[in-house]
Amino acid sequence: MAGGPIVVQHPQFGPAMPSLNWIPMPRYVLRRDRVLSLLESTPPCKVLDIGCGPGALISELSGRGFEAYGVDRSAKARELGRHLKDQASRMQLHAVLDEAWKGSFDLVMSFEVIEHLKDDIGAIQEWAEYLKPGGRMILSTPAHPDRWNAADEWAGHVRRYTRQQLVDTVEKAGFEVDKVECYGFPLANVMEVIAAPGYRKRLESKRTAFDDADALTQDSGSDRSAYAKLWPIYSSFLPALALKAFCELQRPFLNSDLGTGYIISAVRRDS
């Protein structure tokens, strides 16, 4: 990786920065596949990604003509995102939401964020203010409270959702739900079980460095150093082909509750 480009565009995974210890993990790739599918019929528009991490997805959308804004509190994530921004002319990254943006976006997205927030309904109501009338929101979040494990604590989560809890939350925040998918089956299910013991061990060391859930949250999205060393293998032809197959394999099960995460699409109600 020494001397190579900082940003690598992988045909199956999207952008990666292995030399800076950020690579798209399998669960991200499975979710990315579904989000891009949901946006297939959406013409380029003005989009806001809240909790965007380095901004890998919005950098791709920028390349497709979207005017893409990303917000993330983590300075580490934004520093990584600076390298993506260098290649995405219609992408902006910010630390906080700007009230001057209210009512200006066609689409607001937020992936793996609401499970970190004590007042999830209040947060979604605030985000709705940034949409134009009739604007659309796409959210994702971990599924199934009964599958809570050390990885949730490591990431700073405060809850996981049932399908109905997620629908109720979004509707109470002022939206009409038009689609809910449960993604990740079967690959993410197997990986979650396999990874849980390792997260228990890592959680104890992380707790000594971060003393609250908020700090855990800010570090979780850009901490891929343990996996980046595997990039030469992970990104090679056969593993990439296998992950492409798993993206296809999850599709027949999207209307079930077999996966590990939910993606919900909803339209803002305007009374």
C-alpha positions in Angstrom: 0.0 0.0 0.0 3.0 2.3 0.4 3.2 4.9 -2.3 -0.2 4.0 -3.8 -3.2 6.2 -4.0 -4.9 7.1 -0.7 -8.4 6.5 -2.1 -9.0 3.2 -3.9 -12.2 2.8 -5.9 -13.2 -0.8 -5.6 -15.8 -2.0 -8.2 -17.8 -4.0 -5.6 -17.1 -2.1 -2.4 -16.9 1.5 -3.4 -14.2 3.8 -2.1 -11.7 2.6 0.5 -8.6 4.1 2.2 -6.6 1.1 3.3 -3.4 3.1 3.9 -5.4 5.2 6.4 -7.0 2.1 8.0 -10.5 2.7 6.7 -12.1 0.0 4.5 -15.8 -0.8 3.8 -16.7 -3.7 6.0 -19.1 -6.5 4.7 -22.1 -5.2 6.6 -21.5 -1.7 5.1 -21.3 -3.3 1.7 -24.5 -5.2 2.2 -26.3 -2.0 3.3 -24.7 0.0 0.5 -26.1 -2.4 -2.0 -29.6 -1.9 -0.7 -29.4 1.9 -0.4 -28.1 2.3 -3.9 -30.9 0.0 -5.1 -33.4 2.2 -3.3 -32.0 5.3 -5.1 -31.8 3.7 -8.5 -34.9 5.6 -9.7 -34.0 8.9 -7.9 -32.6 11.5 -10.2 -29.6 13.5 -8.9 -30.8 15.9 -6.2 -29.7 17.7 -3.0 -29.0 15.1 -0.3 -27.9 15.3 3.3 -26.2 12.4 5.1 -26.3 12.8 8.9 -23.6 10.8 10.7 -21.9 10.2 7.4 -18.5 9.0 8.9 -15.8 9.6 6.2 -18.6 10.1 3.6 -17.9 7.1 1.4 -21.5 6.8 0.2 -22.1 10.5 -0.5 -18.8 10.6 -2.4 -20.3 8.0 -4.7 -23.5 9.9 -5.0 -21.6 13.0 -5.8 -20.0 11.2 -8.6 -23.5 10.4 -9.9 -24.4 14.1 -10.0 -26.0 14.5 -6.5 -25.3 17.7 -4.5 -24.2 15.8 -1.4 -23.7 17.2 2.1 -22.4 15.2 5.0 -22.4 15.9 8.7 -20.3 14.0 11.3 -19.1 15.1 14.7 -16.0 13.0 14.6 -13.0 15.0 13.6 -11.2 11.7 12.7 -14.0 10.8 10.3 -14.0 14.2 8.7 -10.2 14.1 8.2 -10.6 10.8 6.4 -13.4 12.3 4.4 -11.2 15.1 3.2 -9.4 12.6 0.9 -12.7 11.5 -0.5 -13.8 15.1 -1.0 -10.7 15.7 -3.1 -12.3 13.4 -5.7 -15.9 14.4 -5.3 -16.5 18.0 -6.4 -20.2 18.1 -5.4 -19.6 16.8 -1.8 -19.3 18.9 1.3 -18.4 17.7 4.8 -19.4 19.6 8.0 -19.2 19.0 11.8 -22.7 20.2 12.6 -26.0 20.9 10.9 -26.4 24.5 9.6 -29.9 26.0 10.3 -29.5 27.9 7.0 -30.0 24.5 5.3 -33.5 24.0 6.6 -36.1 23.2 4.0 -33.5 22.8 1.2 -32.9 19.1 0.8 -34.8 16.6 -1.4 -33.4 13.6 0.6 -32.0 13.1 4.1 -30.2 9.9 5.0 -28.8 8.6 8.3 -27.3 5.2 8.6 -26.6 3.5 11.9 -27.2 6.7 14.0 -30.6 6.6 15.7 -29.7 3.6 17.8 -27.1 5.8 19.5 -29.7 8.5 20.4 -31.8 8.6 23.6 -34.4 10.8 21.9 -34.6 9.2 18.5 -38.0 10.7 17.7 -36.9 14.2 18.5 -33.8 13.7 16.4 -35.8 12.6 13.4 -38.2 15.5 13.8 -35.2 17.9 13.8 -33.8 16.2 10.6 -37.2 16.5 8.9 -36.9 20.3 9.1 -34.0 20.1 6.6 -36.3 18.5 4.0 -38.3 20.3 1.4 -42.1 19.6 1.6 -42.7 16.0 0.7 -39.0 15.2 0.9 -37.8 11.7 1.6 -35.8 10.2 4.4 -33.8 6.9 4.4 -32.6 5.5 7.7 -30.9 2.3 8.8 -30.4 0.7 12.2 -29.6 -2.6 13.8 -32.5 -5.0 14.2 -33.8 -7.2 17.0 -33.4 -6.1 20.6 -33.0 -9.8 21.6 -29.7 -9.9 19.7 -28.1 -7.2 21.8 -24.4 -8.1 22.2 -20.9 -6.7 23.1 -20.7 -5.1 19.6 -23.6 -2.8 20.4 -21.9 -1.7 23.6 -18.6 -1.2 21.8 -20.3 1.0 19.2 -22.1 3.1 21.9 -25.7 1.9 21.0 -28.5 2.5 23.4 -31.1 0.3 21.6 -31.9 -2.1 18.7 -35.3 -2.0 17.0 -38.0 -4.4 16.1 -39.7 -3.7 12.7 -42.8 -2.2 14.4 -40.8 -0.1 16.8 -38.9 1.4 13.9 -42.0 2.1 11.9 -43.7 3.6 15.0 -40.7 5.8 15.7 -40.5 7.2 12.2 -44.3 7.8 12.0 -44.4 9.6 15.3 -41.7 11.9 13.9 -44.0 13.0 11.1 -43.3 10.6 8.2 -45.3 8.2 6.1 -43.4 4.9 5.7 -43.3 3.5 2.2 -40.7 0.7 2.5 -39.0 -1.3 5.2 -36.3 -3.9 4.4 -34.4 -6.3 6.7 -31.0 -6.7 5.2 -27.9 -8.8 5.8 -29.2 -12.4 5.8 -27.4 -14.7 5.9 -23.8 -13.3 5.9 -24.3 -10.5 8.5 -26.0 -13.0 10.9 -23.0 -15.4 10.8 -20.5 -12.6 11.2 -22.4 -11.1 14.1 -22.2 -14.3 16.0 -18.5 -15.0 15.2 -17.5 -11.4 16.0 -19.3 -11.1 19.4 -16.6 -12.7 21.6 -13.9 -10.6 20.1 -15.9 -7.4 20.7 -16.3 -8.4 24.4 -12.5 -8.5 24.7 -12.0 -5.2 22.8 -14.8 -3.5 24.8 -12.9 -3.6 28.0 -9.8 -2.0 26.6 -11.9 0.6 24.8 -13.7 1.5 28.0 -10.4 2.5 29.6 -9.9 5.0 26.8 -13.5 6.2 26.4 -15.6 6.7 29.5 -19.1 7.3 28.0 -21.3 6.0 25.2 -21.0 9.3 23.2 -17.2 8.9 23.0 -17.6 5.3 22.0 -20.0 6.4 19.2 -17.7 9.0 17.8 -14.8 6.5 17.5 -16.7 3.5 16.1 -17.3 4.7 12.6 -13.7 5.3 11.6 -12.0 2.6 13.7 -11.1 -0.1 11.0 -7.4 -0.5 11.8 -7.9 -4.1 12.9 -9.2 -5.1 9.5 -7.3 -2.8 7.1 -4.3 -5.1 7.1 -6.5 -7.7 5.4 -7.4 -5.5 2.5 -5.1 -7.2 -0.1 -7.0 -10.4 0.5 -10.4 -9.0 1.2 -10.4 -6.9 -2.0 -9.1 -9.6 -4.3 -11.2 -11.3 -6.9 -12.7 -14.3 -5.1 -13.7 -12.6 -1.8 -15.2 -9.7 -3.7 -17.1 -12.1 -5.9 -18.4 -13.9 -2.8 -19.5 -10.7 -1.2 -21.3 -9.7 -4.5 -23.1 -13.1 -4.3 -24.1 -12.4 -0.7 -25.5 -9.0 -1.8 -27.7 -10.9 -4.3 -28.5 -13.6 -1.8 -30.0 -11.2 0.8 -32.6 -9.9 -1.7 -35.2 -12.7 -1.4 -35.2 -12.2 2.4 -35.6 -8.4 2.6 -39.3 -8.6 3.5 -38.6 -11.1 6.3 -37.1 -10.3 9.6 -34.1 -12.7 9.2 -31.4 -10.1 8.7 -29.5 -8.0 11.2 -30.5 -4.5 10.2 -33.5 -2.5 9.0 -33.5 0.1 6.2 -36.6 2.3 6.2 -37.7 4.8 3.5 -40.4 7.4 4.4 -41.8 10.6 3.1 -42.3 13.7 5.2 -45.9 14.5 6.0 -46.9 18.1 5.4 -50.2 19.1 6.9 
